[in-house]
Amino acid sequence: MLNFLTATSLDLQNADELQANQRGEITAAQNSRLTASLGFQNGCALLLVFLAFIPLFFIMLIFGGEFVSSKQALPALILIVIFLSLLAGVLLRFGGLWTTGKRWRALKRDRENHTIRQGQGQLAFEKGAYLVRAAGRDLLLPTSTNAGGLKPGATYRFYYLEESGFVLSAEELFPASPAQARSSLLEILANANHFSMEDLELNRNGEITTSQRLRALPHLFFGIVLGAIPLGVGGLILSDNQDFDLLTVLVPAVFVAVFGLIGGFMFFNAVVALLAQAPILVEGVGQKQKRTSGGRSRNTTYYYVIEGMDFQVKKSAFEALVDGERYRVYALPRVKRLLTIEPL
Protein backbone atom coordinates (compact mmCIF):
# COMPACT_ATOMS: atom_id res chain seq x y z
CA MET A 1 0.00 0.00 0.00
CA LEU A 2 1.22 3.50 -0.77
CA ASN A 3 2.99 5.29 2.06
CA PHE A 4 1.89 8.94 2.22
CA LEU A 5 3.86 9.73 5.37
CA THR A 6 7.35 11.24 5.43
CA ALA A 7 9.80 11.14 8.32
CA THR A 8 8.75 14.63 9.49
CA SER A 9 5.00 14.43 8.92
CA LEU A 10 2.21 13.88 11.40
CA ASP A 11 -0.49 11.28 10.90
CA LEU A 12 -3.90 12.90 10.47
CA GLN A 13 -5.46 9.58 11.49
CA ASN A 14 -3.90 9.71 14.97
CA ALA A 15 -6.47 8.05 17.28
CA ASP A 16 -6.01 10.43 20.24
CA GLU A 17 -6.39 13.52 18.08
CA LEU A 18 -9.39 12.05 16.29
CA GLN A 19 -11.18 11.34 19.58
CA ALA A 20 -10.43 14.86 20.84
CA ASN A 21 -11.91 16.38 17.68
CA GLN A 22 -15.00 14.20 18.01
CA ARG A 23 -15.47 15.73 21.46
CA GLY A 24 -15.14 19.24 19.97
CA GLU A 25 -11.59 19.77 21.29
CA ILE A 26 -8.35 20.79 19.56
CA THR A 27 -5.18 19.19 20.92
CA ALA A 28 -1.97 21.07 21.75
CA ALA A 29 -0.15 19.26 18.94
CA GLN A 30 -2.81 20.35 16.45
CA ASN A 31 -2.60 23.95 17.67
CA SER A 32 1.18 23.94 17.19
CA ARG A 33 0.77 22.50 13.70
CA LEU A 34 -1.78 25.14 12.73
CA THR A 35 0.40 27.97 14.03
CA ALA A 36 3.42 26.66 12.10
CA SER A 37 1.40 26.45 8.89
CA LEU A 38 0.83 30.23 8.98
CA GLY A 39 4.08 31.28 10.62
CA PHE A 40 7.10 33.32 9.55
CA GLN A 41 7.39 31.64 6.15
CA ASN A 42 4.21 33.37 4.92
CA GLY A 43 3.62 36.38 7.12
CA CYS A 44 6.67 38.03 8.66
CA ALA A 45 8.96 37.37 5.71
CA LEU A 46 6.54 39.21 3.41
CA LEU A 47 6.28 42.08 5.90
CA LEU A 48 10.09 42.43 5.92
CA VAL A 49 10.08 42.63 2.10
CA PHE A 50 7.48 45.39 2.27
CA LEU A 51 9.43 47.37 4.91
CA ALA A 52 12.66 47.06 2.90
CA PHE A 53 10.89 48.59 -0.08
CA ILE A 54 10.09 51.88 1.74
CA PRO A 55 13.66 53.35 1.83
CA LEU A 56 14.20 52.09 -1.72
CA PHE A 57 11.12 54.06 -2.79
CA PHE A 58 12.53 57.35 -1.41
CA ILE A 59 15.99 56.74 -2.92
CA MET A 60 14.55 56.13 -6.38
CA LEU A 61 12.26 59.17 -5.96
CA ILE A 62 15.26 61.42 -5.27
CA PHE A 63 17.32 60.09 -8.18
CA GLY A 64 14.30 60.24 -10.50
CA GLY A 65 13.77 63.90 -9.63
CA GLU A 66 17.43 64.64 -10.36
CA PHE A 67 17.21 62.98 -13.79
CA VAL A 68 13.99 64.81 -14.67
CA SER A 69 15.34 68.20 -13.59
CA SER A 70 18.50 67.69 -15.65
CA LYS A 71 16.36 66.59 -18.63
CA GLN A 72 17.96 63.15 -18.88
CA ALA A 73 14.95 61.32 -20.25
CA LEU A 74 16.46 57.86 -20.84
CA PRO A 75 17.89 57.32 -17.30
CA ALA A 76 14.63 58.64 -15.83
CA LEU A 77 12.60 56.22 -17.99
CA ILE A 78 14.81 53.26 -17.02
CA LEU A 79 14.45 54.17 -13.34
CA ILE A 80 10.66 54.40 -13.66
CA VAL A 81 10.47 50.97 -15.34
CA ILE A 82 12.66 49.40 -12.61
CA PHE A 83 10.58 51.04 -9.89
CA LEU A 84 7.26 49.91 -11.37
CA SER A 85 8.58 46.34 -11.73
CA LEU A 86 9.67 46.30 -8.08
CA LEU A 87 6.35 47.80 -7.01
CA ALA A 88 4.41 45.13 -8.91
CA GLY A 89 6.46 42.40 -7.20
CA VAL A 90 5.90 43.93 -3.75
CA LEU A 91 2.15 44.27 -4.36
CA LEU A 92 1.97 40.60 -5.36
CA ARG A 93 3.85 39.70 -2.19
CA PHE A 94 1.58 41.95 -0.16
CA GLY A 95 -1.40 40.12 -1.63
CA GLY A 96 0.01 36.90 -0.18
CA LEU A 97 0.50 38.65 3.17
CA TRP A 98 -3.13 39.85 3.08
CA THR A 99 -4.37 36.30 2.41
CA THR A 100 -2.24 34.96 5.28
CA GLY A 101 -3.65 37.65 7.59
CA LYS A 102 -7.22 36.71 6.68
CA ARG A 103 -6.52 33.04 7.38
CA TRP A 104 -4.89 33.92 10.69
CA ARG A 105 -7.94 35.91 11.81
CA ALA A 106 -10.26 33.09 10.69
CA LEU A 107 -8.12 30.57 12.58
CA LYS A 108 -8.26 32.73 15.70
CA ARG A 109 -12.06 32.80 15.55
CA ASP A 110 -12.16 29.02 14.98
CA ARG A 111 -10.01 28.46 18.06
CA GLU A 112 -12.11 30.77 20.22
CA ASN A 113 -15.44 29.28 19.09
CA HIS A 114 -14.27 25.64 18.76
CA THR A 115 -16.04 25.50 15.38
CA ILE A 116 -15.07 21.96 14.41
CA ARG A 117 -17.11 20.54 11.55
CA GLN A 118 -17.07 17.18 9.76
CA GLY A 119 -17.62 16.02 6.20
CA GLN A 120 -16.81 13.17 3.83
CA GLY A 121 -14.27 13.57 1.04
CA GLN A 122 -11.01 12.53 -0.56
CA LEU A 123 -7.43 13.64 -1.01
CA ALA A 124 -6.66 15.83 -4.04
CA PHE A 125 -3.68 17.65 -5.55
CA GLU A 126 -3.95 21.10 -7.11
CA LYS A 127 -1.58 24.02 -7.83
CA GLY A 128 1.41 22.15 -6.48
CA ALA A 129 -0.07 21.16 -3.12
CA TYR A 130 -2.08 18.38 -1.53
CA LEU A 131 -5.52 19.39 -0.26
CA VAL A 132 -8.82 17.79 0.71
CA ARG A 133 -12.12 18.00 -1.13
CA ALA A 134 -14.95 17.47 1.34
CA ALA A 135 -18.30 18.99 2.31
CA GLY A 136 -18.51 20.80 -1.03
CA ARG A 137 -15.31 22.84 -0.51
CA ASP A 138 -11.52 22.64 -0.69
CA LEU A 139 -9.93 22.18 2.74
CA LEU A 140 -6.32 22.92 3.68
CA LEU A 141 -3.89 20.36 5.06
CA PRO A 142 -1.59 21.59 7.85
CA THR A 143 1.32 21.10 5.44
CA SER A 144 1.22 20.89 1.66
CA THR A 145 4.50 19.00 1.32
CA ASN A 146 2.95 15.63 2.19
CA ALA A 147 -0.49 14.12 2.45
CA GLY A 148 -0.50 13.55 6.21
CA GLY A 149 -0.91 9.79 5.84
CA LEU A 150 -3.98 10.10 3.60
CA LYS A 151 -4.17 7.91 0.51
CA PRO A 152 -5.63 8.94 -2.84
CA GLY A 153 -8.75 7.04 -3.79
CA ALA A 154 -9.85 6.41 -0.18
CA THR A 155 -12.87 8.15 1.36
CA TYR A 156 -12.53 9.77 4.81
CA ARG A 157 -14.61 11.59 7.35
CA PHE A 158 -12.69 14.80 7.94
CA TYR A 159 -12.78 16.98 11.04
CA TYR A 160 -11.94 20.55 10.10
CA LEU A 161 -12.22 24.16 11.24
CA GLU A 162 -15.20 25.92 9.72
CA GLU A 163 -13.82 29.39 8.82
CA SER A 164 -10.13 28.77 8.11
CA GLY A 165 -10.81 25.40 6.46
CA PHE A 166 -7.85 23.61 8.07
CA VAL A 167 -8.13 19.82 8.42
CA LEU A 168 -7.52 18.58 11.96
CA SER A 169 -7.93 14.82 11.59
CA ALA A 170 -9.39 12.13 9.38
CA GLU A 171 -11.21 8.83 9.85
CA GLU A 172 -11.01 6.34 7.00
CA LEU A 173 -14.49 5.18 5.91
CA PHE A 174 -13.88 3.37 2.62
CA PRO A 175 -10.30 2.21 2.02
CA ALA A 176 -8.82 2.32 -1.46
CA SER A 177 -7.48 -0.88 -2.97
CA PRO A 178 -3.80 -0.87 -4.01
CA ALA A 179 -4.92 -0.55 -7.64
CA GLN A 180 -7.15 2.44 -6.82
CA ALA A 181 -4.37 4.14 -4.84
CA ARG A 182 -1.86 3.66 -7.68
CA SER A 183 -4.37 4.92 -10.24
CA SER A 184 -5.13 8.04 -8.19
CA LEU A 185 -1.43 8.75 -7.59
CA LEU A 186 -0.76 8.28 -11.32
CA GLU A 187 -3.41 10.89 -12.10
CA ILE A 188 -1.80 13.29 -9.60
CA LEU A 189 1.67 12.75 -11.08
CA ALA A 190 0.34 13.16 -14.62
CA ASN A 191 -1.25 16.52 -13.79
CA ALA A 192 1.81 17.74 -11.87
CA ASN A 193 4.26 16.71 -14.62
CA HIS A 194 1.99 17.70 -17.54
CA PHE A 195 1.62 14.42 -19.41
CA SER A 196 -1.43 12.47 -20.57
CA MET A 197 -2.31 8.80 -20.36
CA GLU A 198 -1.80 8.64 -24.15
CA ASP A 199 1.77 9.92 -23.68
CA LEU A 200 2.39 7.26 -21.05
CA GLU A 201 1.01 4.49 -23.26
CA LEU A 202 3.27 5.52 -26.16
CA ASN A 203 6.28 5.57 -23.85
CA ARG A 204 5.38 2.11 -22.57
CA ASN A 205 5.46 0.94 -26.20
CA GLY A 206 8.94 2.40 -26.68
CA GLU A 207 7.84 5.52 -28.59
CA ILE A 208 8.39 9.26 -28.08
CA THR A 209 5.98 11.95 -29.24
CA THR A 210 7.17 15.01 -31.17
CA SER A 211 6.24 17.36 -28.32
CA GLN A 212 8.26 15.22 -25.90
CA ARG A 213 11.33 15.44 -28.14
CA LEU A 214 11.03 19.23 -28.12
CA ARG A 215 11.78 19.19 -24.39
CA ALA A 216 15.43 18.91 -25.41
CA LEU A 217 15.36 22.37 -27.07
CA PRO A 218 16.46 24.28 -23.93
CA HIS A 219 19.59 22.10 -23.79
CA LEU A 220 20.19 22.81 -27.47
CA PHE A 221 19.79 26.54 -26.93
CA PHE A 222 22.12 26.70 -23.92
CA GLY A 223 24.65 24.55 -25.73
CA ILE A 224 24.73 27.06 -28.60
CA VAL A 225 24.93 30.02 -26.20
CA LEU A 226 27.74 28.49 -24.14
CA GLY A 227 29.68 27.80 -27.31
CA ALA A 228 28.99 31.03 -29.24
CA ILE A 229 29.37 33.68 -26.53
CA PRO A 230 32.88 32.61 -25.37
CA LEU A 231 33.92 32.38 -29.01
CA GLY A 232 32.75 35.95 -29.62
CA VAL A 233 34.35 37.29 -26.41
CA GLY A 234 37.63 35.51 -27.19
CA GLY A 235 37.59 36.94 -30.72
CA LEU A 236 37.06 40.47 -29.39
CA ILE A 237 39.92 40.12 -26.91
CA LEU A 238 42.29 38.92 -29.63
CA SER A 239 41.17 41.60 -32.13
CA ASP A 240 41.80 44.39 -29.60
CA ASN A 241 45.35 43.24 -28.96
CA GLN A 242 47.79 43.95 -31.76
CA ASP A 243 50.85 42.73 -29.84
CA PHE A 244 50.38 38.99 -29.43
CA ASP A 245 52.24 37.20 -26.68
CA LEU A 246 51.73 33.81 -25.05
CA LEU A 247 49.57 35.14 -22.20
CA THR A 248 47.37 37.22 -24.52
CA VAL A 249 46.60 34.20 -26.67
CA LEU A 250 46.53 31.53 -23.95
CA VAL A 251 43.88 33.09 -21.66
CA PRO A 252 41.20 33.61 -24.35
CA ALA A 253 42.05 30.22 -25.88
CA VAL A 254 41.53 28.40 -22.55
CA PHE A 255 38.33 30.41 -21.95
CA VAL A 256 36.94 29.50 -25.36
CA ALA A 257 38.04 25.85 -25.11
CA VAL A 258 36.48 25.19 -21.69
CA PHE A 259 33.12 26.78 -22.42
CA GLY A 260 33.16 25.51 -25.98
CA LEU A 261 33.56 21.94 -24.74
CA ILE A 262 30.72 22.35 -22.22
CA GLY A 263 28.49 23.95 -24.84
CA GLY A 264 29.42 21.34 -27.42
CA PHE A 265 28.64 18.52 -24.99
CA MET A 266 25.20 20.03 -24.20
CA PHE A 267 24.54 20.58 -27.92
CA PHE A 268 25.49 16.98 -28.79
CA ASN A 269 23.28 15.55 -26.01
CA ALA A 270 20.36 17.71 -27.15
CA VAL A 271 20.71 16.58 -30.78
CA VAL A 272 20.81 12.92 -29.68
CA ALA A 273 17.64 13.49 -27.59
CA LEU A 274 15.87 15.25 -30.47
CA LEU A 275 16.59 12.33 -32.81
CA ALA A 276 15.87 9.60 -30.24
CA GLN A 277 13.40 6.91 -31.29
CA ALA A 278 12.72 5.46 -27.83
CA PRO A 279 12.83 6.75 -24.25
CA ILE A 280 15.15 5.42 -21.57
CA LEU A 281 13.44 3.48 -18.77
CA VAL A 282 14.38 3.60 -15.09
CA GLU A 283 12.66 1.61 -12.31
CA GLY A 284 13.22 1.82 -8.60
CA VAL A 285 12.41 3.47 -5.29
CA GLY A 286 11.74 7.19 -5.68
CA GLN A 287 12.94 9.98 -3.42
CA LYS A 288 12.44 13.74 -3.48
CA GLN A 289 15.54 15.91 -3.21
CA LYS A 290 15.98 19.69 -2.87
CA ARG A 291 19.33 21.31 -3.63
CA THR A 292 20.06 24.91 -2.70
CA SER A 293 22.97 26.89 -4.09
CA GLY A 294 24.18 30.48 -3.92
CA GLY A 295 24.63 32.92 -1.07
CA ARG A 296 22.10 35.68 -0.53
CA SER A 297 20.36 35.04 -3.83
CA ARG A 298 19.72 31.39 -3.09
CA ASN A 299 18.47 29.14 -5.84
CA THR A 300 16.62 25.90 -5.09
CA THR A 301 16.27 23.10 -7.64
CA TYR A 302 13.99 20.09 -7.23
CA TYR A 303 14.65 16.49 -8.27
CA TYR A 304 13.11 13.04 -8.41
CA VAL A 305 15.87 10.54 -7.65
CA ILE A 306 15.17 7.04 -9.02
CA GLU A 307 17.86 4.37 -8.72
CA GLY A 308 20.55 7.01 -8.36
CA MET A 309 19.45 8.93 -11.47
CA ASP A 310 18.34 12.56 -11.04
CA PHE A 311 15.41 14.09 -12.91
CA GLN A 312 14.95 17.82 -12.41
CA VAL A 313 11.29 18.84 -12.02
CA LYS A 314 9.27 21.91 -11.10
CA LYS A 315 8.40 22.58 -7.47
CA SER A 316 4.73 21.67 -8.05
CA ALA A 317 5.74 18.30 -9.50
CA PHE A 318 8.22 17.81 -6.65
CA GLU A 319 5.46 18.04 -4.06
CA ALA A 320 3.39 15.38 -5.84
CA LEU A 321 5.90 12.52 -5.50
CA VAL A 322 5.53 10.15 -2.54
CA ASP A 323 8.88 9.17 -1.03
CA GLY A 324 9.75 5.50 -0.65
CA GLU A 325 7.45 4.08 -3.33
CA ARG A 326 8.57 2.26 -6.48
CA TYR A 327 8.21 4.06 -9.81
CA ARG A 328 8.88 3.56 -13.48
CA VAL A 329 10.23 6.65 -15.25
CA TYR A 330 10.44 7.26 -19.00
CA ALA A 331 12.90 9.98 -19.99
CA LEU A 332 14.74 11.49 -22.95
CA PRO A 333 18.16 9.88 -23.42
CA ARG A 334 21.32 11.91 -22.71
CA VAL A 335 19.54 15.02 -21.36
CA LYS A 336 17.50 12.97 -18.83
CA ARG A 337 14.34 15.04 -19.18
CA LEU A 338 11.45 13.25 -17.48
CA LEU A 339 8.63 12.43 -19.91
CA THR A 340 6.24 10.29 -17.88
CA ILE A 341 6.25 8.51 -14.52
CA GLU A 342 4.01 5.82 -13.02
CA PRO A 343 3.84 4.18 -9.57
CA LEU A 344 4.38 0.40 -9.52
C-alpha positions, 0 to 999 in steps of 0.5 A, spaced: 500 500 500 502 506 498 505 510 504 503 517 504 507 519 510 514 522 510 519 522 516 517 529 518 509 528 517 504 527 522 499 522 521 492 525 520 489 519 522 492 519 529 487 516 534 487 520 540 487 527 536 481 524 532 477 522 539 479 529 541 476 532 535 469 528 536 469 531 542 469 538 539 476 539 542 483 541 539 489 538 541 496 542 543 499 538 537 494 540 532 494 547 535 502 547 534 501 544 527 496 550 525 500 555 528 506 553 524 502 552 517 501 560 517 508 562 521 514 566 519 514 563 512 508 566 509 507 572 514 513 576 517 517 574 511 513 578 506 512 584 511 520 584 511 520 585 504 514 590 504 518 594 509 525 594 505 521 597 499 520 603 503 527 606 503 528 604 496 522 608 494 525 614 497 531 613 494 529 612 487 524 618 488 530 622 489 534 620 483 528 620 479 527 627 480 534 629 479 534 625 472 527 629 470 530 636 472 536 635 468 532 633 462 535 626 462 529 622 459 532 615 458 535 614 465 529 617 468 525 612 464 529 606 465 528 608 473 521 608 472 520 601 469 525 598 474 521 602 480 514 599 477 517 592 476 519 592 483 512 595 485 508 590 482 512 584 485 511 587 492 504 588 491 503 581 489 507 579 495 503 583 499 497 580 496 500 573 499 500 577 506 493 579 506 491 572 504 495 569 510 492 575 515 485 573 513 486 566 514 490 567 521 484 571 523 479 566 521 483 561 525 483 565 531 475 565 531 475 558 529 479 556 536 475 561 540 469 558 538 471 551 537 467 551 530 469 543 528 465 541 523 465 534 519 464 532 512 466 526 507 471 527 502 477 525 498 485 527 497 486 531 491 492 535 488 492 542 485 496 548 484 502 544 487 499 542 493 495 536 496 488 538 499 482 535 501 475 535 497 470 534 502 463 537 504 462 541 497 469 545 498 476 545 498 480 544 505 487 545 507 492 540 510 496 543 515 502 542 510 502 541 503 509 537 502 505 531 504 499 528 504 498 527 512 498 519 511 492 520 507 491 515 501 488 517 494 482 514 492 480 512 499 474 516 502 474 519 509 470 523 514 474 529 515 474 533 522 476 541 520 475 548 522 469 551 519 472 558 517 479 557 516 478 550 512 484 547 516 483 539 516 484 537 523 484 529 523 481 524 518 477 517 519 477 512 513 471 510 511 472 506 505 479 504 504 482 504 497 485 498 494 492 498 491 490 498 484 485 504 486 491 508 490 496 507 484 491 509 479 489 516 483 497 517 484 498 516 477 493 521 475 496 526 480 503 525 477 500 526 470 497 533 472 503 535 476 508 533 470 503 535 464 503 528 461 497 524 458 495 517 459 496 517 451 503 519 452 504 514 457 502 508 453 506 511 447 512 511 452 510 504 454 510 501 447 517 504 446 515 511 442 516 518 443 511 523 441 514 530 437 512 534 443 516 530 448 522 530 443 522 538 443 523 538 451 530 537 449 530 544 445 532 548 452 539 544 452 540 545 445 539 553 446 544 553 452 549 549 448 549 554 442 549 560 447 555 556 451 559 555 445 557 562 441 558 567 446 565 565 449 567 564 441 565 571 440 568 574 447 575 571 445 575 573 438 574 580 441 579 580 446 584 577 440 582 583 435 583 588 440 590 586 442 595 587 436 601 585 440 600 577 441 604 574 446 603 567 449 599 570 455 594 574 450 593 568 446 593 563 452 587 566 456 582 567 451 584 560 448 583 556 454 576 560 456 573 558 449 576 551 449 572 550 456 566 553 455 566 551 448 567 543 450 561 544 455 556 547 450 558 542 445 557 537 450 550 540 451 549 541 444 550 533 442 546 531 447 540 535 445 541 533 438 541 525 440 535 526 444 531 530 439 533 524 434 531 519 439 526 513 437 525 510 444 525 513 451 530 510 456 526 506 462 528 507 469 525 503 475 526 503 482 524 506 489 523 514 488 525 519 493 524 527 493 531 531 493 531 539 494 538 542 492 540 549 494 545 553 491 548 560 492 549 565 497 544 571 498 540 570 492 539 562 493 536 558 488 533 551 489 532 546 484 527 540 485 529 532 483 526 526 483 531 521 484 530 514 481 535 508 482 541 514 483 538 517 477 536 525 477 530 528 474 529 535 475 522 537 475 518 543 477 516 545 485 509 543 483 511 536 481 516 535 486 510 536 491 506 530 488 511 525 489 511 520 494 517 518 497 519 510 498 514 508 493 517 504 487 516 508 480 517 507 473 520 513 469 520 514 462 525 519 460 529 522 454 536 519 453 542 523 454 539 530 457 535 525 462 528 530 461 522 526 465 517 524 460 512 520 464 512 517 470 508 511 473 507 508 480 508 500 480 
